[in-house]
């Protein structure tokens, strides 16, 4: 195999999710999380984004309308991650989730980032996170990255909103 490295500027452009109920998914992603609807394909698909991009998330019922969630312990998508620009933005969405009584499945400090975890209406995992500046990432004495998983300081995060 030829040695190849993907260009460093490459980014994951969007995720396209099979959902069972388009309206429930749009209520979660648009009404709760704040994504904006860009376009619909009839009543079977919606393309949503942040900031007017053509789409960050596609939602469709083409093969999944009315279907039950995928089994938890089966191959598939673990979660979709949504990167917030600032820590205060993560605090704001956390407060919104609390105000709406939407349950978290986890909240972690990974050293390089702070993250909230929840499930969408179809049981698809969603990570909401922000990255610390690279010069703040934890490293060992040799300069190797040392990510970890610790409890997120939720009161400290929410204090940013005061």
Backbone as CSV, one residue per row, in Angstrom:
resi,resn,N_x,N_y,N_z,CA_x,CA_y,CA_z,C_x,C_y,C_z
1,UNK,0.842,-1.170,0.000,0.000,0.000,0.000,0.890,1.238,0.000
2,UNK,0.524,2.221,-0.791,1.287,3.462,-0.896,1.050,4.309,0.352
3,UNK,2.149,4.873,0.897,2.039,5.736,2.057,1.311,7.014,1.657
4,UNK,0.196,7.268,2.275,-0.614,8.444,1.969,-1.129,9.039,3.260
5,UNK,-1.073,10.361,3.359,-1.678,11.074,4.478,-2.691,12.049,3.917
6,UNK,-3.866,12.019,4.492,-4.918,12.943,4.081,-4.439,14.368,4.380
7,UNK,-4.753,15.352,3.546,-4.299,16.720,3.795,-4.737,17.233,5.168
8,UNK,-3.869,17.946,5.826,-4.119,18.427,7.191,-5.343,19.343,7.274
9,UNK,-5.698,20.035,6.203,-6.839,20.951,6.220,-8.165,20.241,5.965
10,UNK,-8.157,18.940,5.745,-9.380,18.192,5.494,-10.277,18.236,6.726
11,UNK,-11.566,18.373,6.512,-12.533,18.406,7.600,-13.677,17.443,7.274
12,UNK,-14.346,16.957,8.289,-15.573,16.195,8.092,-16.644,17.221,7.757
13,UNK,-17.268,17.095,6.619,-18.188,18.121,6.146,-19.587,18.043,6.720
14,UNK,-20.180,16.862,6.750,-21.529,16.732,7.290,-21.810,15.282,7.642
15,UNK,-22.884,15.094,8.368,-23.356,13.761,8.718,-24.782,13.660,8.201
16,UNK,-25.156,12.476,7.740,-26.511,12.258,7.242,-27.097,11.094,8.034
17,UNK,-28.171,11.365,8.750,-28.748,10.388,9.661,-30.074,9.840,9.144
18,UNK,-30.238,8.524,9.272,-31.531,7.909,9.034,-32.336,8.079,10.318
19,UNK,-33.526,8.630,10.204,-34.375,8.869,11.371,-35.745,8.231,11.144
20,UNK,-36.458,7.989,12.229,-37.764,7.345,12.106,-38.902,8.351,11.942
21,UNK,-38.718,9.556,12.480,-39.767,10.576,12.450,-39.093,11.922,12.199
22,UNK,-39.265,12.443,11.010,-38.578,13.671,10.621,-38.958,14.848,11.517
23,UNK,-40.215,14.967,11.879,-40.639,16.099,12.708,-40.026,16.040,14.107
24,UNK,-39.969,14.847,14.702,-39.335,14.718,16.022,-37.856,15.060,15.948
25,UNK,-37.199,14.614,14.885,-35.769,14.910,14.725,-35.534,16.394,14.503
26,UNK,-36.382,17.030,13.716,-36.239,18.469,13.491,-36.505,19.244,14.776
27,UNK,-37.456,18.773,15.585,-37.714,19.434,16.871,-36.461,19.371,17.749
28,UNK,-35.777,18.225,17.741,-34.556,18.072,18.540,-33.428,18.939,17.980
29,UNK,-33.094,18.743,16.713,-31.922,19.407,16.148,-32.145,20.905,15.902
30,UNK,-33.338,21.297,15.493,-33.597,22.714,15.199,-34.144,23.468,16.418
31,UNK,-35.265,22.974,16.965,-35.904,23.708,18.053,-35.085,23.679,19.338
32,UNK,-34.501,22.523,19.673,-33.744,22.412,20.921,-32.286,22.849,20.751
33,UNK,-31.574,22.238,19.786,-30.146,22.536,19.633,-29.880,23.811,18.835
34,UNK,-30.859,24.283,18.076,-30.705,25.567,17.406,-30.182,25.538,15.980
35,UNK,-30.067,24.363,15.367,-29.686,24.331,13.955,-30.799,24.966,13.132
36,UNK,-30.441,25.526,11.982,-31.454,26.154,11.134,-31.763,25.268,9.934
37,UNK,-33.017,25.228,9.572,-33.460,24.470,8.408,-33.009,25.198,7.151
38,UNK,-32.316,24.485,6.268,-31.866,25.062,5.007,-32.814,24.683,3.881
39,UNK,-33.147,23.403,3.788,-34.084,22.974,2.752,-34.694,21.628,3.122
40,UNK,-35.844,21.371,2.531,-36.555,20.105,2.712,-36.616,19.392,1.369
41,UNK,-36.600,18.079,1.400,-36.894,17.247,0.234,-38.244,16.618,0.519
42,UNK,-39.309,17.294,0.109,-40.647,16.821,0.402,-40.836,16.699,1.897
43,UNK,-41.482,15.591,2.319,-41.664,15.353,3.743,-40.781,14.210,4.225
44,UNK,-39.719,13.910,3.449,-38.868,12.769,3.766,-37.452,13.128,4.198
45,UNK,-37.012,14.340,3.952,-35.639,14.706,4.304,-35.541,16.198,4.590
46,UNK,-34.618,16.532,5.486,-34.330,17.921,5.822,-32.821,18.090,5.908
47,UNK,-32.352,19.248,5.482,-30.945,19.588,5.567,-30.821,20.820,6.447
48,UNK,-30.027,20.697,7.511,-29.936,21.737,8.525,-28.482,22.134,8.733
49,UNK,-28.279,23.339,9.277,-26.902,23.795,9.459,-26.802,24.850,10.548
50,UNK,-25.563,25.218,10.799,-25.235,26.374,11.630,-24.648,27.432,10.705
51,UNK,-25.149,28.649,10.805,-24.561,29.751,10.071,-24.825,29.788,8.579
52,UNK,-25.831,29.085,8.082,-26.194,29.183,6.677,-25.428,28.290,5.728
53,UNK,-24.572,27.421,6.239,-23.870,26.447,5.397,-24.920,25.566,4.720
54,UNK,-24.604,24.964,3.561,-25.635,24.200,2.849,-26.202,23.059,3.678
55,UNK,-25.389,22.372,4.458,-25.900,21.485,5.506,-24.753,20.869,6.283
56,UNK,-24.941,20.834,7.580,-24.050,20.110,8.474,-24.649,18.751,8.806
57,UNK,-25.988,18.710,8.855,-26.689,17.471,9.171,-27.812,17.270,8.164
58,UNK,-27.862,16.074,7.600,-29.002,15.656,6.798,-29.813,14.680,7.628
59,UNK,-31.116,14.812,7.581,-32.029,13.914,8.280,-32.959,13.322,7.230
60,UNK,-33.078,11.995,7.186,-34.003,11.431,6.206,-34.721,10.209,6.747
61,UNK,-35.889,9.937,6.144,-36.692,8.763,6.490,-36.792,7.803,5.301
62,UNK,-35.905,7.930,4.334,-35.982,7.132,3.107,-36.019,5.627,3.379
63,UNK,-35.259,5.158,4.346,-35.210,3.733,4.653,-35.601,3.431,6.099
64,UNK,-36.042,4.448,6.831,-36.180,4.265,8.272,-37.468,4.807,8.879
65,UNK,-38.402,5.276,8.065,-39.634,5.868,8.608,-40.351,4.867,9.512
66,UNK,-40.611,5.290,10.741,-41.329,4.469,11.701,-40.533,3.308,12.283
67,UNK,-39.266,3.195,11.939,-38.448,2.072,12.413,-38.004,2.300,13.856
68,UNK,-37.745,1.198,14.579,-37.214,1.341,15.941,-35.745,1.757,15.894
69,UNK,-35.206,2.236,17.011,-33.783,2.588,17.043,-32.906,1.376,16.728
70,UNK,-31.728,1.641,16.197,-30.754,0.573,15.953,-30.344,-0.036,17.289
71,UNK,-29.996,-1.310,17.309,-29.556,-1.922,18.567,-28.328,-1.201,19.131
72,UNK,-28.302,-1.025,20.441,-27.202,-0.312,21.087,-25.871,-1.018,20.867
73,UNK,-25.867,-2.334,20.922,-24.618,-3.090,20.821,-24.475,-3.718,19.447
74,UNK,-24.522,-2.867,18.431,-24.351,-3.302,17.046,-23.437,-2.289,16.350
75,UNK,-22.777,-2.678,15.278,-21.963,-1.714,14.543,-22.816,-0.545,14.052
76,UNK,-22.212,0.609,13.992,-22.909,1.807,13.529,-22.263,3.042,14.117
77,UNK,-22.892,4.150,13.916,-22.402,5.436,14.396,-22.473,5.490,15.923
78,UNK,-21.374,5.823,16.578,-21.367,5.955,18.036,-21.997,7.283,18.434
79,UNK,-21.497,8.370,17.847,-22.125,9.665,18.044,-21.699,10.645,16.961
80,UNK,-22.490,11.659,16.808,-22.168,12.815,15.987,-21.660,13.883,16.940
81,UNK,-20.561,14.528,16.609,-19.989,15.545,17.489,-20.186,16.931,16.891
82,UNK,-20.684,17.836,17.720,-20.921,19.219,17.319,-19.948,20.086,18.104
83,UNK,-19.046,20.752,17.385,-17.994,21.575,17.986,-18.459,23.021,18.132
84,UNK,-18.497,23.503,19.371,-18.873,24.889,19.650,-17.624,25.759,19.654
85,UNK,-17.751,27.028,19.220,-16.556,27.873,19.106,-15.945,28.289,20.444
86,UNK,-16.751,28.486,21.459,-16.263,28.981,22.746,-16.855,28.163,23.898
87,UNK,-16.170,28.153,25.010,-16.648,27.445,26.195,-17.995,28.006,26.650
88,UNK,-18.164,29.321,26.545,-19.424,29.952,26.942,-20.588,29.434,26.081
89,UNK,-20.337,29.107,24.827,-21.379,28.551,23.959,-21.808,27.175,24.456
90,UNK,-20.844,26.390,24.937,-21.169,25.082,25.505,-21.999,25.262,26.778
91,UNK,-21.651,26.253,27.586,-22.428,26.549,28.785,-23.863,26.933,28.420
92,UNK,-24.027,27.720,27.373,-25.365,28.168,26.971,-26.236,26.987,26.520
93,UNK,-25.675,26.054,25.749,-26.482,24.914,25.309,-26.765,23.993,26.496
94,UNK,-25.835,23.871,27.426,-26.105,23.081,28.628,-27.280,23.686,29.393
95,UNK,-27.284,24.988,29.576,-28.387,25.638,30.280,-29.697,25.428,29.527
96,UNK,-29.652,25.484,28.209,-30.859,25.258,27.395,-31.386,23.838,27.600
97,UNK,-30.487,22.854,27.625,-30.902,21.469,27.857,-31.531,21.322,29.245
98,UNK,-30.909,21.936,30.241,-31.443,21.886,31.607,-32.826,22.530,31.648
99,UNK,-32.944,23.727,31.060,-34.218,24.447,31.077,-35.335,23.657,30.401
100,UNK,-34.978,22.837,29.413,-35.973,22.052,28.685,-36.122,20.630,29.236
101,UNK,-35.410,20.329,30.314,-35.514,19.016,30.931,-35.020,17.889,30.039
102,UNK,-34.078,18.204,29.145,-33.574,17.176,28.235,-32.411,16.449,28.907
103,UNK,-32.483,15.128,29.029,-31.475,14.386,29.795,-30.134,14.236,29.078
104,UNK,-29.080,14.357,29.847,-27.737,14.043,29.372,-27.462,12.568,29.627
105,UNK,-26.627,11.972,28.794,-26.150,10.612,29.056,-24.743,10.643,29.631
106,UNK,-24.107,11.821,29.627,-22.773,11.964,30.180,-22.278,13.390,30.052
107,UNK,-21.202,13.690,30.769,-20.547,14.999,30.714,-19.100,14.778,31.149
108,UNK,-18.155,15.084,30.261,-16.753,14.741,30.535,-15.794,15.862,30.182
109,UNK,-14.697,15.873,30.924,-13.535,16.703,30.612,-12.482,15.744,30.062
110,UNK,-12.067,15.966,28.826,-11.088,15.089,28.181,-9.695,15.717,28.098
111,UNK,-9.502,16.812,28.813,-8.210,17.483,28.761,-8.113,18.394,27.554
112,UNK,-8.336,17.850,26.376,-8.309,18.636,25.143,-9.644,19.324,24.894
113,UNK,-10.695,18.822,25.539,-12.038,19.329,25.298,-12.922,19.066,26.506
114,UNK,-14.067,19.743,26.515,-15.122,19.479,27.473,-16.351,19.096,26.671
115,UNK,-17.078,18.064,27.116,-18.142,17.515,26.292,-19.379,17.149,27.085
116,UNK,-20.518,17.352,26.432,-21.818,16.903,26.919,-22.284,15.805,25.979
117,UNK,-22.920,14.781,26.520,-23.409,13.664,25.710,-24.905,13.489,25.940
118,UNK,-25.632,13.243,24.867,-27.065,13.000,24.918,-27.464,12.175,23.708
119,UNK,-28.695,11.727,23.695,-29.218,10.962,22.571,-30.305,11.756,21.885
120,UNK,-30.364,11.631,20.554,-31.461,12.251,19.818,-32.694,11.355,19.931
121,UNK,-33.835,11.740,19.355,-35.051,10.942,19.521,-34.952,9.503,19.006
122,UNK,-34.005,9.215,18.119,-33.827,7.863,17.599,-32.729,7.098,18.318
123,UNK,-32.197,7.662,19.383,-31.143,6.991,20.124,-29.764,7.180,19.528
124,UNK,-29.636,8.055,18.533,-28.316,8.369,17.987,-27.572,9.228,18.989
125,UNK,-26.338,8.855,19.297,-25.544,9.636,20.224,-25.152,10.976,19.640
126,UNK,-25.162,12.001,20.486,-24.754,13.353,20.098,-23.790,13.856,21.156
127,UNK,-22.639,14.337,20.710,-21.667,14.983,21.591,-21.664,16.466,21.266
128,UNK,-21.817,17.296,22.279,-21.709,18.742,22.163,-20.445,19.123,22.917
129,UNK,-19.491,19.781,22.255,-18.206,20.016,22.912,-17.538,21.292,22.421
130,UNK,-16.513,21.694,23.144,-15.614,22.761,22.699,-14.198,22.282,22.956
131,UNK,-13.285,22.689,22.112,-11.869,22.343,22.252,-11.137,23.439,23.010
132,UNK,-10.296,23.016,23.946,-9.386,23.969,24.571,-8.355,24.395,23.520
133,UNK,-7.750,25.546,23.703,-6.660,25.927,22.796,-5.566,24.859,22.823
134,UNK,-4.957,24.601,21.697,-3.985,23.519,21.576,-2.842,23.645,22.584
135,UNK,-2.436,24.868,22.900,-1.333,25.039,23.855,-1.738,24.686,25.292
136,UNK,-3.015,24.407,25.523,-3.511,23.998,26.844,-3.763,22.487,26.927
137,UNK,-3.566,21.764,25.820,-3.801,20.320,25.822,-2.789,19.633,26.735
138,UNK,-3.212,18.629,27.480,-2.293,17.947,28.405,-1.279,17.068,27.663
139,UNK,-0.042,17.153,28.098,1.022,16.338,27.508,1.877,15.751,28.623
140,UNK,2.589,14.688,28.286,3.520,14.103,29.249,4.877,14.793,29.104
141,UNK,5.867,14.319,29.845,7.194,14.941,29.831,7.860,14.901,28.462
142,UNK,7.468,13.939,27.611,8.033,13.828,26.267,7.245,14.637,25.237
143,UNK,6.197,15.320,25.692,5.394,16.136,24.786,4.287,15.371,24.077
144,UNK,4.031,14.121,24.484,2.956,13.329,23.881,1.609,13.716,24.491
145,UNK,0.606,13.790,23.660,-0.743,14.108,24.103,-1.234,13.063,25.104
146,UNK,-1.820,13.506,26.199,-2.325,12.598,27.231,-3.791,12.925,27.544
147,UNK,-4.658,12.563,26.614,-6.094,12.757,26.835,-6.558,11.877,27.983
148,UNK,-7.647,12.276,28.607,-8.226,11.515,29.707,-9.732,11.738,29.706
149,UNK,-10.416,11.045,30.579,-11.849,11.260,30.788,-12.072,11.457,32.274
150,UNK,-12.484,12.678,32.624,-12.778,13.041,34.003,-14.159,13.679,34.058
151,UNK,-14.689,13.797,35.244,-15.999,14.416,35.420,-15.925,15.882,34.998
152,UNK,-16.912,16.321,34.239,-16.986,17.717,33.822,-17.422,18.590,34.996
153,UNK,-16.779,19.728,35.144,-17.139,20.704,36.174,-18.353,21.492,35.674
154,UNK,-19.532,20.927,35.888,-20.759,21.557,35.406,-21.026,22.896,36.091
155,UNK,-20.894,23.008,37.421,-21.097,24.331,38.033,-20.124,25.380,37.479
156,UNK,-18.872,24.992,37.268,-17.898,25.927,36.699,-18.259,26.350,35.287
157,UNK,-18.777,25.406,34.505,-19.209,25.725,33.145,-20.386,26.682,33.166
158,UNK,-21.395,26.386,33.979,-22.574,27.230,34.043,-22.281,28.611,34.624
159,UNK,-21.229,28.724,35.447,-20.846,30.010,36.038,-20.458,31.031,34.958
160,UNK,-20.088,30.558,33.785,-19.746,31.469,32.687,-20.936,32.303,32.230
161,UNK,-22.143,31.858,32.554,-23.365,32.546,32.106,-23.823,33.636,33.069
162,UNK,-23.130,33.756,34.205,-23.539,34.754,35.211,-22.877,36.082,34.986
